[in-house]
Amino acid sequence: MRSNEWMEKKISDYKRFIVTLLILSSYLYIGTLISIYEYQTNFHYYLYAILSLTLPSAIVMIAKTKRWQRKLMENK
């Protein structure tokens, strides 16, 4: 029972962090659009690099939480 509670807390923490990563990714994408169209600078290349790190990590974390939720449902 105690391991189930620990797993539920870990899943909820991961979900919050996923939302944070997705919000950060959207801000970075908006920053690239502003950099390209408003300022006409090359700063958007740096933002693309960071964006290419945040989105895949969010996708991996989503896959982990889904797998953990399935395991949790099987144990109940």
Contacts in CASP RR format, 6 or more apart in sequence:
PFRMAT RR
TARGET T0000
AUTHOR 0000-0000-0000
METHOD contacts of the structure
MODEL  1
MRSNEWMEKKISDYKRFIVTLLILSSYLYIGTLISIYEYQTNFHYYLYAI
LSLTLPSAIVMIAKTKRWQRKLMENK
4 72 0 8 1.000
4 75 0 8 1.000
4 76 0 8 1.000
7 68 0 8 1.000
7 71 0 8 1.000
7 72 0 8 1.000
8 72 0 8 1.000
10 68 0 8 1.000
11 65 0 8 1.000
11 68 0 8 1.000
11 69 0 8 1.000
11 72 0 8 1.000
14 61 0 8 1.000
14 64 0 8 1.000
14 65 0 8 1.000
14 68 0 8 1.000
15 65 0 8 1.000
17 61 0 8 1.000
18 58 0 8 1.000
18 61 0 8 1.000
18 62 0 8 1.000
18 65 0 8 1.000
21 54 0 8 1.000
21 55 0 8 1.000
21 57 0 8 1.000
21 58 0 8 1.000
21 61 0 8 1.000
22 58 0 8 1.000
24 54 0 8 1.000
25 51 0 8 1.000
25 54 0 8 1.000
25 55 0 8 1.000
25 58 0 8 1.000
28 47 0 8 1.000
28 50 0 8 1.000
28 51 0 8 1.000
28 54 0 8 1.000
29 47 0 8 1.000
29 51 0 8 1.000
31 44 0 8 1.000
31 47 0 8 1.000
32 44 0 8 1.000
32 47 0 8 1.000
32 48 0 8 1.000
32 51 0 8 1.000
35 41 0 8 1.000
35 43 0 8 1.000
35 44 0 8 1.000
35 47 0 8 1.000
36 44 0 8 1.000
END
